Amino acid sequence: MMTANEIRSRYLKFFESKAHKIVASDSLVPAKDPTLLFTGAGMNQFKEQFIGKNITYRRAASSQKCLRTGDLGNVGKTSGHHTFFEMLGNFSFGDYFKKEACAWAWEFLTEVLKIPPERLWISVYKEDDEAYAIWKDDIRFPEARIVKMGAKDNFWPSNAPSEGPNGPCGPCSEIYYDWGKGTGCKEPECNPECNCGRFIEIWNLVFTQFNRVGVNKLEPLPSKNIDTGMGLERITAVMQGARTNFGTDLFQPIINELKKYTKNHSPQALYAMSDHLRAAVFTIADGVSPSNEERGYVVRKLIRRAFRFGNVKESFLYKVVPCVANVMGEQYPEIKDRREHITAIIKEEEEKFLHTLTTALPKLEEAIASCGDNKVISGSEIFKLVDTFGMPLEVIQDRCQESGYSLDEKGFHALMDERKELSRQKSKIEGSIFVEGAFAKAPHPAASADDPLKARVAFMARDKEPVASVQKGERVALLTDPQSGSFYTEAGGQVGDKGSIRADGAECRIINTYKTDQRVVHDCIVEKGSLRTGDQVTVMLDKDIKALIAGNHTATHLLHSALRSVLGEHVKQSGSLVTADRLRFDFTHMKKMTDREIERVEDIVNENIKKAAPVLKETRSRADAEKDGAMALFGEKYGETVRVVTIQGVSKELCGGTHVDNTGDIKVFKIIAESSIASGIRRMEAVTSSGAGAWVREDSRSLLEKFNALFADVAGHPEAKAVGQRLEASLTRLRSFQGPEGPRDAQEIFEYCRKIKPEISDALEALVRYKKDVEKSRSEANMGEMEKQLDGIIASSPVHNGAKIVVAKLAGADMQMFRRLSDKIKQKEKSVFIVLAAVVNNQANMIVTFSDDMKNKGLDASLIVKEASKIMGGSGGGRKEFAQAGGKDASKIDEALKKAEELFRNGV
């Protein structure tokens, strides 16, 4: 039996023998394509080549990992639907065309894989006589097994001639495997147009030869391309004689492992679990963690859906991750390298889901109980359960079906669609895979490294539209001729360089620089005069800002190395942002870092700064760099030639960013924050050089303000003065940091951070305790005064139906005081109705309660407080025997008290 690994290997070797460049699979998260949520096809990473750009090779082949969720509901129900799958593909960018694509496909299937020719059928687009003739005359394929189909089945995109979208498109030729006459409908005239299951499409050859410009308007492309796709799972099923993809060696080991931990061994459950687990493993390996946003939401849904199929009440999917790594690790070693991290994230997500079910089920029961006689759960309630509490729609459907309730799914899906649209807009995911901006037709000027640069304004765009002129106050994307080659363009988490553009009577501030299709574009704000296309300008680079950015970027390399040293080799960079002001570094780690770990990382980085280690930058072949131990960031796309940044004795990484020449140039490194941003992903923020000095000054000012405010509030406390005296020297030192210079060197900063700050922090904690003591004393004193005040009010309170009516307005009382006072009143009076109110910070507060003897008399404090609070412009609620409310209009508090008493007298 030919294994999936053998099929993949033979495919790539075959096309390598046909002069194809073998290209590694792109990440499931496309690094340079804002149009896609996930990589869904082999051609996605070749988008630029398909539109005639960045052509460094004209033939390519790959085995691309893909993720699609459009048919999620069908996964497990059919033999061939998947979320995660591999797409074998060969591509031509203006090189060979139909004849070679068809001939090589035929050769690979029949001569390499040895599939019997009589088992194969061919389909072509009904108007593609050229492809039909190639199969019939050149390859001599039997005409009886060539089927002509319409644009729905044999055109890419489907139905493109009539329905669009505009852009590159073309006819397809598909190759089918015939399972035999005894399969499916068993009709003698059955062919691939029948959906009975006898025929399975194994290879789709797309001939991209047209540019659609309107309904049924197809113009020939000057450069014709080939895009083919053969699902590895499908061809493996054919080669292994498995009538379902899940019966192959890609799935069977995983399914057998799942059986050890699950109670649900139905084919649908096992198929869905194995598929979803593979998808989750690969997406997490590519840096996506479960969350409620965009890609993370997909991963969370996959894990939770797989968990539900298991029908168990404890985490189990994480136990199967090592099996997935063994099955897929030969082709994708990153799965093995990140196995422990992936396992930990999936386990954590399963535990979160168990907790979600525990907490959300009561909310579902509340929703069912509150929907009344119509027995319909509203769309907004379903949306809240799904979106806020994380409950799967299937769980809600199952529970409501058991109880005889129905769901307003139409209303729910409308709300979900709104949420998805907001998420799509937020993530800037576009609708078309071929998107060209305002610079599509802009010139491609040559680059110049001169600084300052004398140039001409070659092109400008505002709000993604080309413009000929801009005025003061406007923001514009600007291209010069020649281009500013000395400017770094935004990439790899590092912001682009800043500077200025000046012309006669005009000045623009460059706030960022980025690259669009090999053009260096400046993002500018016009601060003076006006600018026109063709104007002569001088482009100036801000070298001070460039130096700060370079220092912060080198600091991220030092930080990465220090984190791995302190936390372990499992730490990998997951993202970064490098600006002139600070740096941000995301990394894989499951636990919150301790103060000691953070301190140790900070120490290691500063030790390496003090060593003044040389920072070497060199261009090498990728193979040599990796052989020499250079670390590549997983998910990044690298060419054959790479730039290696080596900090002597510390780290060696592939990196295209700017760096200092010596670590001593960074001066000092200070961590200012550490937090979680997703499951298994931590974020560290830090400042260096003058940025560290600015941060220390601001932090010390803030600390001093807190200390002074607290000290002033508790100055009369017997121990507060002693704290101030004990810290007088430290406070004096702290005040010295408020000057414009601030700390002058690393030693001074760390003396402050390691000695003074802990002392001040301890003092602040002590003062907070003393403040609580003072507030408690004040509260007790106020309570005593209020109790005396209430004694007089109670004595003069009226009686209704044997119960005292105590209605009082108390100055300065809060809800806690109200509770204590109402309890004391109930201790003094056997039968009493109580309404207490106060104004605090211009907000009217009120409580309504009564003694136990009145519980069975039909009184409802929540109804009374709701009605009374309306008068104050507020709202309230609570239990029948105790309720509270707030109101915006404190001037109506007397009227609200009167209303509450009136409602009691009326028996509400």
N, C-alpha and C positions, 0 to 999 in steps of 0.2 A: 504494500500500500504506500502510495506517495504521500508524504506528510505535507502539511501547509508550509512549513519552513522550506522544504525542498521545492515546492511549486513556486514560492516567492523568489527563491534563489535562482531557479532555472529561468524564470521570466526575465529577471534583471540581467543575467549573463547573456541570454539570447539577444536582448536589445543592445547590450554593450557590444556584442559582436557585429551589430548593424550600425556601429559608429554613434551610438547614443551616449550622451553624458548621463551617468547614473547619479541622480540627485537625491539626497537624503530627505526623508519625510519632514515636512514643515511641522511646526507645533500645531496643536489643536486650537491655539489662540494665535491667529495671524498677527505677527508683530507690526507689519507695515500696511495693513489693509483695514481701514476704518469702516468698510462696507459690510464686514462679516462679524457675526457673533462667534462662530466657530468655523474651522476649516471643514467644508462639506464635500469637497471634490478634489481630485488630483490636480486639476488645472488651476486651482486658486493661487498657488504660489508662483505660477507663471503668468500672472495677469499682465505684467508689464511687457513680457515677450509677445504675448498674444496681440498687443496693440502696437507692436513694432518698436518697443523701447528696450534699452539695456540688453541688447542681443550679444551675448558673449559666447553662446553656443546655439546651434540651430536644431539640434535633436536632443531630446531628453527622455528619460524613463525613470519612474519612481514607484515606490510602494507607499502610498500616502495614508496615514491614519486620519479618519474622518469622523465627524459627529453630526448627526441629524436627528431632530426630535419631532419632525412634522408628523410621523406615523407612530408616535409613542404608544397610542392606544392599541395598535395592532401587534406590538412586540410581544411574542409569546403565543399569540393566537395563530400565526402563520408560520410557515417553514423558513421564510427568508427575510422578514422585517427585522432591522437592527437599529439601535441608536449609534453605537460605535461599530465601525467596520474599517477594513483596509481596501483601498482602491489601487489596483495595479494599472498603470497608465503609461503610454508612450506618446510623445508629442513632437510635432514639427512646427517650427516657427518660420514659415516662408521657405521651407526646404522641400521635402518630398510631399506627395499628396495621396490621392485616393488609391492609385495602383499599388504603391508600395505598402500603404497601410493595410489594404485587404490581403495582399500576398503574404505579408509577414504574420498577420493574424492567423491565416490559414496554415502557414508553415509551423508556427508555434503549437497550435492546437493538435495538428495531425502528425507532425514529425517529432516534436519535443515531448508533448504530453501523450502522444499516441492515441488520441481519441479517434475511434472509428469514424471515417468521413460520413458514412451513412447515418450516423447519429446527429449530424448537424444540419440545421436549416438557416437560411439567410433572409433577412428583410431589408428592403431599401425604400427610400422615399419614392412615392408613385411618379414624381416628375423627374427623378434623377436617373435618366437613361445611361449616363456615363458609368455610375456605380453598378447598375444592372449589367451593362456590357462587360465590365471588368470581371465580375463574378462568373458570368456565363461564358465569355470567349477567352479571357486570359487565364483564369484559374480553372476553367472548364467544370464549374460547379453545375450539377443537374438543374436545369431550368424549372423542373417540377417542384423543386424545394426552395425556390426564390419567391418570396411574397412581397408584393408592393403594398405599402401602407400609407396612410395619410399623415398630415402634419402633426396630429396629436401624438402619434407613436414614433414617427421617424423624422422629426425635425427638432433642432436645438436652438433656442428654448422651445418647448412644446407649443405648437400652434403659433409660432412667432410671426409667420407671414401675415396672418390676419389679425392677431391679437397683440403682437409686440412682445417685449419692448423693442424700441429702436436700438440699433447697434449691431455688432458682429453676431452672425448666426449662420446656420447652415444645415443641410440635410444629414441624416444619419444612416448608417447601415448596421444592423444588429445581428449578432450570431446567437442562435438558440441551440440548446441541447434537447434532444428528444428522448424522453424516458421510455417510449415504446407504445405500441398500439394498445396494449392491455392497460394503459393508464388513462385516467381522466374520463372524458365523455365516451371514449371508444368508438366515436363516429368515424367512418372511413375517410371523410373529407376533412377531418380535423387538421388544423395548421396553427402556426404561432399566433394568428389573430384570435384564437379561441382561448378563453381564460380558465379552462378546465384543469390545468395543472400538469398536463402532459409535457408542455414545452417550457423550458426555463431559459430566460435571456442570460447569457454569460459574458457577452462582450459587446460594448457599444462603441462604434467608430463614428466620430463626429467630424464632418468635413466643413470647417469654418471658411466659407468662401463668399459670403454676402455681407453687406451692410444694409440693415433694414432702415429705411428713411420715412416710411409711412405704410399705411394699410396696403398689403400685397405689393409694396414697392421695394424690390431687392436690387441693390447695386453691387456689382462684382467688387470684391476687395482687391487692392493691388497686390497684397501679399496674402496667400492662402495658407491656412494652418490645419494641423491635425491634432485632435484631442480625443484620446480613447480612454475607456474605463472598463476594467474587468474586476468585479468584486472577488476578493480572495476567498471569502466565505463560500460564495456560490461555486466557484470553480473547484474548490477543495471538496465540496459535497459531491460534485460530479465525479471527481477523480477517486473518491473513497466510496462511491456507490451509496451515499447517504441521501435519503429522500428529503431530509431536512438539514439545514446548515448546522443545527444544534447536535447533529449526530456525528460531527467530525472531531478530529483531534484538537481543534481550536476551542471546543466547548465541553467535550465529554469529561476530561479531567476535572474541570471546574464544577460541572453538574454533579459528578460523583462526590466531590468534596462537600458541596452544599447539602447533599442528602444526609450527611452526618449530623448536621446542626438544625435542620428544619423539620417541621411536621407536615408541611404541604409538599408532597412529591408528585403533584399533577404535572404533566408536561408543560402546560401553559405557565405555571408558577416557576418551574425550574428553568425554562427557557428565558423568561423575563428576568429572573434574578441573575442568571449568568450573564445576560446581555448588559443589564444595568450596572452590575458590578464591574465588568470590563470597562464600561464607559466612565464610571466614577474613578477607577484606578488611573486611567490614562489622563483624564482632565486634571486630577489632583497632581499627578506627576508633572504636568505642564504648567503648574502654578496657580490653578483655580481652586479656591476653597469654598465649601458650602456657605451660602449667605442668602439674604433676601433680595439681592440685586443682580440683575443681568446674568452673566455666566454662572455666578455662584448659585443663583436660584435654580438653574438647570441641574447643577450637580446635587444640590439639596433634594430636589424632586426625584432624581434618579435613585439616590440612596434610600429615601423614605419609601418610594414605591417598591423597591426591591425588598425592603424590610417587611413591608405589609404582606407581601406574597409568602414570606417565611412562616407566618402564623405561629410565632413564638413570642414570649414576653421577656426576652433578654437579647442583648447584642450578640450577633453571630456572623454578620457579613465580614467583619474585620478579620475573622479567623481564616477566611478563604483567600485573602490577599496574597499570601505566599504562593498559593497554587496558581493564581493568575500570573504572578511574576515568573514562575517556572515555565508556564506555557508560552508566554510572550517575550520572555527576557532575552532570547537569542537574538531577535531582531531589534528589540528595544531595551538595551541594558539599563537605561535610566529607571525602568520599572523596578529592577532589582536594587539599583543604587538607592532609590528612595522608598524602598519597601516599608521600612519601619515608620517613616513619616506618614506615608499613605495609610498604613494600618492604624496609626494613632488618630488620624483625622476622621477616618470612617467610623472607628469605635466611638469617638466623641460625638459625632453626628447621630449615630444610633441612640446613644444615651440621651442626647437632647430630644430626640423624637419620642423616646419613651416618656420623658418628662412632659413633653408637649401633649401627648395623648392623655396623661394623667391630669394635667391642668385644664386641657381644652374640653374634655368630655363633659365636665360639669357645665361649661358654658353652652355646649350643645343642648344639654338637658334643659337649661334655663330658656334657651331659644325655643325649644319645642313646647315647654310649658306656657310660654308667654304668647304663642301665636293664636290662641283662642280657638273658637269653634270652626274657623275656616280650614284649620289644619294645613296651612301653607307657610313654609319658612321663607321669609322675604329674601330677595336677592342681596340686600344690604347686610342682613344677618349672616348669610352664607359667606359673603365677601369678608366680613369681619373675622369669622371663624377661620377662613383659609388664609387671609393676608396677615391678620394680626396675631392669631394664635397658632398658625402653622398647621392647621388640621387639613388633611387631604380631602378633596371633594368626595372621593370614593367612600371614606369613612362616614361622612355626613349622609350620603345616599343610602348606604347600608342601614344605618341606624334609623333613618326616617322610614325606610321601607318596612322595617320591623314593626314600627309604631303606627303605620297607616297614614303617615304624613307625606305631603308632596313638597317639592322645592321649586322656587321661582328661579330656575336655572338661566332663563333668558336674561333676567335682570342681573344675575350674578355675572354672567359672561360679558354683559355690557360694561360692568364696572371693571372686570379684569382686563378687557380690551383697552379701557382708558388708562389703566395702570401700565399695561405693556407699552402703550404709545408714549406715555411719559418717560418710561424707562428707555425706550428706543431713542427718544429725543435726547435724553440725558447722556446716553452712551455714544451718540452721534453715529449710530449704525445706519448706513444708507440703504436704499432699496435696490440699487442696481450694482452689478459687479464691475461695470465699466463707467467710472465717474471721473469726469475731467473738470477741473475748476477753471477759474478765470485765466490762469496762466497757460492753458492748453496751447494757445496760439501765440504765446509770447516768444520773443527771440531767445536764442541760446548764446549769450555773449561769452567771450573768453574770460578767463580769470586773471586777476593781477594781485600780487601780494604787496603792492605799494601801500604805505601808510604814512601820511594821508594819501588817499586815492583821488586823483582827478578823473572824473567820469561824467557821463551823460545819463539823464533819466531815460531809461529805455522803455519802461512799462510800469503802469500803476493800476491797482485794483482797490475798490472800496466796496465793502459788503459783498464780496465775491463777484463783483461786476467791474469790467475794465472802465477806467476813467481817464480823461485827458488832463485834468487839473484838480488840485485840492487846495483848500483854504485853511487858515488858522483854526485850530480846534478839532479838525477832522483827523480820523485814523486811517492810515493807508498802508497797503502792502506794496513795496516798491522794489523794482529791479533796475540795476545800473549796468552801463556798458562802458568799460569792462566791469566784471563782477568783483566784489570785495573778497578776494581770496584769503586775506588775513583774518577774516571773521570766522569763528567756529559756528556751525549751524546746529541747532537743537537736535539732539540725538542721544539715545541710550540713557535717558534720565537727566542729562545735563542740559541746562538752558542755553540758548544761543547768546552770542556776544551782544553787547550794547555799545552805543556810541552816538554819533550825531551826523547829520547830513546838512550841509550848508550851501546856499546859493546866494546870488545877489538879492538881498532884501528878504531872504527866507531862511528858516531854520527848522529842522525836524529832529526830534529825539528818537533814537532807535531803541525800542524797548525789548526787542527780541530779533533773532535772525534764524531762519530755517531754510530748508532746501526743498524745492518742488521740482521734480523731474530734472535734476542736475542744475537747477537754477538757484542761486543764492538770493533769497528774498528777505528784505528788511521790513519788519513790522514797526511802523513809525507813527508818531503823533506830531502833527504840524503845530509848532509853538509860535511861529512868527511868519507873517507874509503868506505867499501862495507859491505853489510849485506846479510846473507843467511838464508834460512829456517833451523831451528834447532839451530841457534846461541843463546847463553845465553846473556840476556840483562838486563839492569836496566831501569825501566820506572819511570820518574820523572814528577810530576804534578807541573805546575807553579801556586803556591798558590796566588801570587800577582795579576795575571790576573784573577784568579777565584774569588777573592774578589771584583775586579772592576766590573766583570760581575754580581755578586750577587747584588751589590749596584745598578747597573742600572736596574736590573729586579725589585727589590723592588720599585725603583723610578717609574716604569711604573704603578704599583698598586696605588701609591700616585697620579700620574698624572690622571689616570682614575677617581679616586674619585673626584679630583679637577675639572676636566672638567664637570662632572655630576653636581657638586655643582654650577659652574658658568654658564653653558650653558643649563642645564636641564637634566631630567631623560631619555630623548630620546637618549642620548649619549651612544653608545655601542662600545666596542672594535671590530675593523674589521681586525686587523692584527698587528703584531709587529716584531721588530728586536732588539735583545739585544746583544750587543758586549761589549768588555772591553772599547772601546773608546767612545761610545755614545749609545743612545737608540732612537728608532723610534717607533712611536705609531700612528696607523691609527684608526679613529673613525668616527661614523656616525654623520654628522651635515651638514646642507644645505648651511650655509653662511660662508663667510670668517670672521674669528675672528677679532675683533677690537683690537687696541693696548692696550686699557684698559682691555679687557677680557684676553688677553695673560698675561698682567702684573698681573692681579688678580689670574690667575691660578698658575703662578710662585710663587706668594706670599704665597698662600695656601700650596703648596708643601713644600716650605722652612720653613713655620711655623711648619708643621708636622715633618720636619727633626729636627728642634730646640727642639721640645718636647721630642726627644729621646724616641719615643714610642716603646715598645717591639714588635717584629715580631714573632708570634707563628706559628709553623708548626706542624700539626697533621694529622694522618690518621684516617678517619672515613667512615662510610657507606654513600653512596651517598644520600640516603633518609634522614638520620639524618642531613647531612650537608645542604641540600637544605631547610629542615624544619627550620633549624637554621638561614636561610637567606643568605647562601653562594651563591655568584654569579657565575653561570656557563657561560663560553663563548659559545655563540650559534655557532653550526657547529662543535664544538669539540666532540670527542667521549670519553665518560667516562665509566669506569667499575663500578661494584657494590661497590668497595672500592675506595675512592678518597683521595687526599691530599688537605687539607684546609690551606690556608695561611691567617692569621688574623693579621692585623695591628691595634693594640688596639685603638678603638675610631675612626678609619678611614675607613677600608674596610675589607671585608671577601670574598675571591675568591677561587675557585677550581683551583689549579695550581701545576704542577709538577716540576717547575723550582727551581733554587737555589736562596736564599735570605739571606740578612744580619740578624743578631739577634736583631738589634736595628736601628731605622731610623736615629739616630745620626751618624751612621757609614757612611752614604751617604755624610755627610759634607755640600754639597751645590748642588743646582739644577738650571740649566740655560737653558732656551728655546732659541734655535738658529735659528729655522725656523718653519713656519706654511704655509701649501699650500694645494691645491686641487689635488687629484690624480684620482678622478673619480666623477661622479654625486653623490652628497650626501655623499662623503667620503673625509675627511680632513686628513692631515698627519702633525704630530708634531714631531720635532727632538729636542733632548736635550742632555746636557752633565752634568756630576756630578763629584764631588771630584776633583782629579788631572786633569781629562779631562776638567773640567770647567776652571781650572787655565790655562791650555794650550790654550784653545779656547780664553780666555780673552787676553792672551799675543799676540796671532796671530791677533785677531781682533783689538787690540789697535795699533799694529805695522802697520796694513793695514790702519787704520784711520789716523795715524800720517803721513804715506807716502803720502796719498791723500792730507792732509792739507798742508804739506810742498811743494808738487808739485804745488798746486793751488796758494799758497801764493807767491811762487817764480815767477809765471806767471803774477800775478797782483800786485806785490810789489809796483809799481808806482801809483796804484790807490789811490786817496786821502783817501778813507775809509778803505782800506785793512789793512793799518798799525794799525789803531785804533782797528780793530778786533783782530789782533795778540796781541796787548798790553792788551786788555780786558781779553784775555784767557791765558795770560802767566802762571798764577798759575796752571790752568787746564792742560796746555800743559806740564808743568814740571811734574805734577802728572802722566800724560799719559806716559811720557818717563820713569818714574820709573817702569812701568809694563814691560819694555823690558828686564829686568834682568832675569837670569836663575830661580830665585825663583818665580817671579810674585806675584800675590795676595796671601796672606797667609791664609785668612779665609773668611767665607761667608760675613761678614760685609764689608770687603775691596772690595770684588767683587761687592756687590750690591751698595756700594757707587759709584764705577766706573760706573756700568750699569745705575743707576738711576739719577746720577748727572752730571758726566763728559761727558758721551757719548751724551746725548741730547744737551749739550752745544756745543760740537765739531760738532755734526750733523748740528745744526743751523748755526754754523760758516761756515761749508762747503757749505751750501746752499747759504749763503751770498756771499762767495767767487766765487761760480759758477755764481751768478748774476753779480758780478763785472767783472768776466772774459768775460761774454757776452758783457758787456759795452765796455771793452777794445777791444774785437774782432770787435765789431761794429765800434768803432772809427778807428781801423786799416783798416777795410774794406772800410769805407768811404774815408779814406785817399788814399787807393789804387785805389778806383774808380775814385777819382779826377785825379790821375796820369795817369790812363788808358784812361780817357776821353781826356786829353790833347794829349796823344800819338795817340789816334784814330783820333783827328782833323787833324793831319798831314797826317795820312794814307788816310783819306777820301779825302782830298784835292788833293792827287796825284793818286787816284784810277782811273782805266780806265772805260770807258763807253761802253756798248754793247747793241745795239738795244734800246737806250734811257735809260738804267738802269745802275746805278753805280755798280761796282763790288768791294765790300769791303772785302778783304781777309787779316786777321791779326793773328799773333801769339803773345799772351800776357802772360807775365811771372806772375805766381801765381794766375791767375784767376780761379774761380770755376764756376759750372753751374749756380749758382744764379747770379753771376756777369755777365756771358754771356747773360742771359736773360735781365738784366737791361741795359747792354750796347747796345744790339741789339735793344731794345725799343727806346733808345735815338737816335741811328742812324736813325731809321725809322721816328722819329720826325723831324730830320734835313733834310732827303732826301725823296722826294715824291716817287721815283722809285729806289729801291736798292735791290741787291742780297748780302747776308752777309754770310761769313764763318769765324768763330772765333775758335781758338784752343789754348791750353795751356798744359804744362806738370806739373802735380801735383803728388808728390810721385812716380816719375818714370812712371806714367800712363798718356798716351796721351788722352785728352778730346777734343771734337769738337762739334760745333752746326752748322746747316745750316738753314737759314730762309730767308724770302724776304717780301717786302712790299705788301700791300693789292692789289695794282693795277696789280700785276703779277699773282693773284690767278687763273684767267681765261685763262692763256697762256699755260696751260698744264704742268707747272713745278711740280715736286714732290720732296720735300726736303728729304723725307724718303728714296727714291731710291738713291739720290745723296750721302747721308751720309753713306748708307750701302756699296756702291761701294768704297767710299773714305776710309772708316774705314778698309776695307780688307787689304789695303796697310800697315796699322799699326798693323795688326794681331789682329783686333778686330771686333766688330759688333755694329750695332745700328739700330735705327728705330724711329718712331714717327708719326706725322701727315703730311699731304702734305705740310702745310705751316711752320711747325717747327719740326725739328728732331735733335737728339743728338746721339753721339757715343763715345765709349771708345776703346783704343787700347793698347796692351802690348809693342809694339816696338816704343818708343818715338822718336827714331832716324829717323823715316820715316815720321815725322809730316809735314815737308815741302813738301814732295812728295804727301802726302794726300791732302794738301791744293791745290796744283797745279791740282790734279785730280778733285777735287770738282769744281774748276773754269772751267776746260775743259768741264766737263759734263754740266754745265750751258750754256756755249757758244754753245754746241751742242743741246741745247733745251730739255734736259732730264726733 
